[in-house]
Every structure is written in C-alpha cells, then in structure tokens.
C-alpha cells in the first residue's frame, strides 16, 4: 500500500461511544483535522475485550499496519485493562513511530492524564469540610481494578486526614456499571446497616443507580443522604438532582494528545507526563445548589432521543434477522444490508477472504485474526455502490486515500465477531455524534450474527453438494449444477454442445499400497485440480467416488478441437505437478470424452455412459504392472 499523503494517526480504544472515551476521540479528531492529519480509530467491543482481551476483542488492533501510519494514541481503558498495549508499543518502537497514551501514566511513552487521585480526594474533603459528613460509604469499581484502587486510596486518605475511621468492609463494589451498583444497594438495605451521611461513588453511572435505589426507599437527596459521582457524564448534568461530580475535560485531553503527537512528528522534545486538573462540580446532589426542576425537560428530551434511536436499531435488526433467516448466500444478504443499513451515505463492509470463499473453516487465529486479503463485500460512497477487487489487508479500505481527499479523514473500524471468530470489519466515517457512533457499534455487533447465520447455511449447503477431500462437487451437486447449466442454455435458445469427460486415475491402488493413503489422497486432489482447471469456467467437475471423476463443459465451437485442447491442458498440468512434487510416483489418468447437442430430450446419463466406455478402453490399453 502506498503511504497516505497526510500524517495518519491510529487510535486504539474500547467501545468509544461511551462517555469520556467519545469526548477524547472527538478532541483527537478536531485537533487532527485542524492540523491536516487523518485519524483511523480501531474500536474493540468491550463486551468481548473484557472476557477475551487480546485473543478476541482487542484483535481489531492487529489490523493496524505500522508501516503505513505515522503515530498511535492509546485510550485509557486499553492501557489499564489489557495486555494489548504492550504489543502496540513494541510495534511502534520497532517501526520508529511515536505513541501517546491518554489518561494512563506510562514511564515509556508520553502521556496525557487527569489527576484523579487529587480530585477524588478533594470531593471527599468537600463533603467532610463543607457539609459536615462523618460517616461515608464508597461505591467503588471492580475489586483490584486500577481505577478502583486509585479512588479507594483517595477516599481513605481524606478520611484519615480528617481523623475519621476507615472501614474496608464498608466499601461497596459496583463494577462501574448500573446493574451491579443496584445489586450492592439492595444488599446494603437488606443488611439493615445504618444510612451513611453520603454515598461517594467512583463514577457517575453508579451514582445515578444509587439515587435510583434511594428514591425507591422514599429517601430524599440531599436532605436525607448525599450522593456524589465522578466523570462528569452528560446524564449526571440532567439528572434530578444534578449529580455533584468531577468533570474531566476529555475533549481537551484528546486535543492535547494530538498536540504532543505533532511535536513528536516535528522531532521536538515533549514532557513525559502532561497532567490536567479536573473541574470540581459541586451541585444539587450534595446540597450546594438548589434543585432545578426545569432541567427535567432537557433530560426528558435526551431520554426520548436515546429510546427512539434504540427502538429504531431494534426494528432494523429484527428486519435484517427476519430477511436473512431464509437466505443461503452472502450475496443475497448484501441486498438486505443496502436497504436496511442505518448509515450516512458512506460505509465499507470488509470480510475475510477465506470467510467469503470458504477455502477453509473460518477459525480464529490468535496472531492473525484478519486474512492477508480482504473482500470488499459492500462499499457505499456518497450514496453510490462501488465494486472493488480483493485488497491486501494493509490497505484497510480499497479507496482510503481517495476518501481522505474527499474529506473523510476520520474513519472508525469495528470488527465483526461471532463466538471466537473474526469475520471482518465495518468502517464508517464519523463526526461528533456519540449516538451515531453507538448506532454503528451496535449495528456491527448485530451484523456479525446475520453474517455468521447466512454463512453457516451456505456452508451446510456447500457440504451437501461438495466432496470434502477435493472441494469439487459430489454426485448430487453435479446433477444439480448441470441441470441448471442445461436449463439456461435451453432458455436462451442458444445452440450449444455438452461435453462429458469421464476421468479415472491410473494406479491409485498401487500408490495407496506402496506409499500410504495420505499419498493416495494427494494424488486424488491433484487429479481433481487438473480436471477442473483444464475445463475452465463453463464447466462442472465432480467426484463420483474413489478415483472416478466426471466433468461437464458447455461448448459452442468445434467439440473435437475442444476435447483435444482439454486433454493437452490436462496432461500439461499433471506433467508440471509431477515434475515439481518430488514424489516417487507420477499422477496419471485415463480420459473418455463424449459430446452431444443440448436439446429438450438430452440424456446426461447416456452421455456419461458413452464417455465411461471410452475411458475404460483407454485404461485397458495401459500396462498396469508399472506405475513409477
């Protein structure tokens, strides 16, 4: 691949539509566009990454071609939770390209970070000093998680500074998500424990869940108990009461990361750690502001918008699932996608070449989830459907530079994963709408199921009509295909002949007895290839059993010349393989050929029988005492 004309930054992230991560990506893209850089975001689905970190979810990062990018930015959750960053950093060092981390201090690489420890401690200080809180409970993240430990240490430090007892048993682990936080609150109320003065939550999502349970119990916030969060999510701003929180300006952090990258591009020295101070937001849930119910309108609007988009996605997915349930071909599925994709006017669906063509079972390979070649299954450019040939994986997209030139300089890549198998990836240009980005991520996950479902049926059909050893048709597949060929010729009323080649291997028993069945299988596969390749496109090759093959070809010209030419190509193929294989035997075969005009009363069985007779005549003339 020719290296893009402009500087290109790869960004590694997990489910980047989520809150702070999206703001970081937004900042990166805005600053990159200002400086004339392109941004390729590689987005690992967190639901996979959390269970199969490097093996599955983070496999999207293996799509990065370090020889054709100029720098890498790694988002905080990739750095904190997984080992993928080690390989990314090593690859950057190997290719001498700069790498910057976001919100994760790393001694090896420049980092842009918020002082979470200081700001979280400051929030606890505020509750104790301003509101007189003496008894506080901490709703932390997953036990042992790096973010959790940082907040727990800050909580403990503030208590000790003010002479308050720290009790580790009063830490509640809400895993940074709503449902676990609700479960911890249920356990708290079931235990009969005394209500604290404040619940200090390690993020806003858990603080809102805590509020939900407190309201359920008829408790008032902040009159009966104070609740605080951390992160500064949009939802915390529209919650009633507004959540007192710590807002990290993630968009600004993203911009700062690109500025550092620009300095590194210029060969300038940069500070190893750029520390940003978060903004303390003391609001209604701690009592610093009066509750403003007028805010409810904005919250209702956002909720309705989110619910509307969720319903839309569910409707689209149900339609795709319904239509794809009866399909047996990926190409039929393409038509459904064109009608139902919830995209703007530009998108790419790239699929692994082997997945598309069933050369092998599509199984995940730990070091290479993507094939060397990718099929452009679907490319929509400004509303037009374009066709492209195979591309090398390192190209990412068939027309990447052209897309850059048209202004699509922010492109996100999301993998198609089914079980533990990579099918390909979705690529979409994006701007600054987190809801739109969430729609893309959700669609990529749903699309994976439809692709895998149709491919499974396609594979089952393939197995029903194919010979597993050679890949050519079996007897059932042969008759199905040849009937279609003949029907089409009769329908078009075009005068054509059908040539049947009956082919039988010479000396297969001797090869099996002398060298073993593995060599016998090798010889059979060579023969199958020789038969099908020599016949060309308008033909059907089948293995009828053992070493017996039949090939049917449509011929509009002179049949005798076609048969002579076929036999010459067939023999040359075998001669070339025999010369290069290094085997102590030669693969050879006997051929009988018979032709007939395609008519309504054509009997394929009669033609095969005549071709068989000619083949056996040739075979009987060969000496069977020697096969070397």
Steps between C-alpha positions, in 0.01 A plus 500: 500500500619848417536703818226767539604850397408657834614400848278221627434423867363164615289511817441186709190504718226287657136575410585863437137619493510477880505838680854620563655281233286660231592848621868402475452370145309817412788715627753291310307532173438874535864581570621255233277660234626843602856382437424307180539153655279199428368281783426126485319381813523127578209429736500173696160390636530505877262210552757278323810676626402455863485120463752429226721809514776441246364181354174634362374851569832678471583306184380805304830665598682234297351661191738796545780512243778682683691554177224724365408717798692780665394474864278320752284626785381242755192580708491455875293181525717311252808597702345420838324173438687299240832378372438623147681825572827308545488369144389839366787683670750236386380532139529879518857471630583248229374734226636815667161672523384705801232379741306697763270370774184671622424512873747228588847596624768288336870542560587384148276730298365856526164512677215746551332434834249646744590513868224261605651432839517869598152587369328200660661580832391861457138386451512302827665800672209715381240268651678493834599867523203670327213268588624351830480136387640260759389163367567432133469191281697446179342340192816386321566329167613138454712377789870519413442718193754782458237775491330349805823492699575865414161615627511275807840642599374857454190423708711348776748789496224758547345310790833462676583868440184598682535247780217275382513123525543305176319165491587286192180298551294806413639515146234389251617365162263613227733414209451848343159396357134552588381143563784394735455829688126433540581153633744642758233747615247218540755314713562815703133548586453126566784509753322759715814717510473858615449755223822697446521876465622455142552240230821590317493328160801430280311600185177669393331185368511344847397824673182511289428136589546584869253788463252265336502264799485782753193645324347152500534495880336843530822678596578855392824624343677696645272553803522139629826393336755655265610326177803595289649362179806532282553547122264785414268302271229687312237291677626620840439857386135430412425274795264629769670595722808588297784275611793664676794361308849553366509582132803403298515703180569199281460695178779732613712197594453360149611830349807505726593147390500611134706809584759276664489271195558801270805597705633145475444507121714817494777331698447724802542397863177464698420464869461137599187564708247773428276523808160668465292610797134394489219744571319460833123531453322540837133492409157393620566145625730630775288807579723769351230595250122501520316239299388643165202304366507699174801286415264205463395609152852461364540166673168378359607609152828309523326193636239506224773542239696205638190282528395595148836405355501177699156407364618584150805276535290215639254535212777497240666199660172307513440571132851387404468187714162419347618545142832320551340198670410347164810599303771258393743746344700796625435673169126485568568651842678794337170615348341503845783709644468755224136558593533483878839642603452790746792697351580825342585485130846344537601167655709188434443136596825306465501122550781250535565343160491145638173570679350623174626213288499210746850392406531375858289501813517854634669455834659768713880514490647669806776680315306579184124554533488657153600335173780633282226593251163660567188496282312827454161349573327837483623852428265797502657829397283810518193287445646300208587130518851436368664169410862432590725194464687332782728725701796426721419526867756779544290726276211502754258623231509481118490877456642641823704784352214598272274516805754718681510731197121535515518612863424169674804525727340349814420132444409245766560125464280255695547121480242240408538226762293187545595275790877493474516561127589821317292546187624844392430860592271796443655837414302825518600868485372684808477850642398603851179315583547240774154358438586445135822326602307281743265408215796388288644289782166334567441437131845339462420256780158416357640469151746238624211270591332536160826438314581192705143366471490527121853366465412198715210414272720561198762265644239231570379524142862488386562182699190339352616546142881492534759230537686576824840371385528682168248786525341409164134404481369162611249303293205695644666834438598401147145424386366813670754720322485338159120517494526874566758537220285311251183685603666839445624401154158371397335814637734724301439281190869511422641202311763336722653161562559321824832316535534237769849393610524177696830488686643215706837499672762247397674290765328647809500161675874464446562851641287423809659158556856621452506854643189519720159662481634852565682481170191350342298800620768733364475336159119523500511872582755563225275320254193701608689825446626387160147414387329821617777743402533351150124529440472873577202707619201351317546158652406280796745253652389226738647207685261212461693278738852370568715604204208549260431853374257651255531843342230670293584800280288723277649543153368727224785427255658190350473219757787289364738795522374582849559140615851493352584833664360381833710184498813700418439744789416210730820312422715812528359572844581147618849515345574828679378368836687172462822686417470730803350271765808291574279193539639157402195438283317683225134596507333388179150428380291364216243720326193432291309787338158511339304799367133558411283791390298651785131427430181448699544120494871502591596201719802586713519140630538368144781742423680407824464131417657553154782709649560226760530238228762707315690558823512129583617422146793734551567365847505136388774581253739613772734259669407474867821328607696822536397834644830671589 
